[in-house]
Amino acid sequence: MAAKAGFKDKDMQAVIGLVLRAGVIISMAIVILGAVIYLYRHGDTVTDYSRFKGMPDFMRTLSGITEGVFDFRGRAIIQAGIIMLIATPILRVAFSMVSFALEKDYLYVGISSLVLLIILVSMLSGNVG
C-alpha cells in the first residue's frame, strides 16, 4: 500500500514539475512574441525622456490587456506573458493542494488552501507590503 501512495506522489510531483516548466517556457515565448511585435511596430520610435507618459489606458485592466492581445498590441502581449509567469507558481500551490488531498494528508491540504487563499486575497485586494 505504501508503494502505491509513493507512486501517486511521484506522479503528482512530475505533473507539478511539468506545469512549472511549461508555464515558464510558454510565458517566456509569449513575452518574446510581444517584444518582437512591439519592436517591429515601434522600434524606430525615438523616446522622449523629458516627460513621463506612464502606462497606456488599455493596460490598466485585465479586459484591456485581453483586448490588446487580440489586437496584437506588443505591450499587451508582453503583459499577458508576465501575468502567466506570475500565475505559474500559484498554479503549483493549487496542484500541491490536489496532491495532498489525493494522499489524504489533510493538514497539508489546509496549509496549501490557506496559502492559496492568502495569495488570491492579496491579488484581488490590491494591497502590497
Stockholm file with secondary structure:
# STOCKHOLM 1.0

chainA/1-129         MAAKAGFKDKDMQAVIGLVLRAGVIISMAIVILGAVIYLYRHGDTVTDYSRFKGMPDFMRTLSGITEGVFDFRGRAIIQAGIIMLIATPILRVAFSMVSFALEKDYLYVGISSLVLLIILVSMLSGNVG
#=GR chainA/1-129 SS CHHHHHHHHHHHHHHHHHHHHHHHHHHHHHHHHHHHHHHHHHTTCCCCTTSCCCCCGGGSSHHHHHHHHHTTCHHHHHHHHHHHHHHHHHHHHHHHHHHHHHTTCHHHHHHHHHHHHHHHHHHHHCCCC
#=GC SS_cons         CHHHHHHHHHHHHHHHHHHHHHHHHHHHHHHHHHHHHHHHHHTTCCCCTTSCCCCCGGGSSHHHHHHHHHTTCHHHHHHHHHHHHHHHHHHHHHHHHHHHHHTTCHHHHHHHHHHHHHHHHHHHHCCCC
//
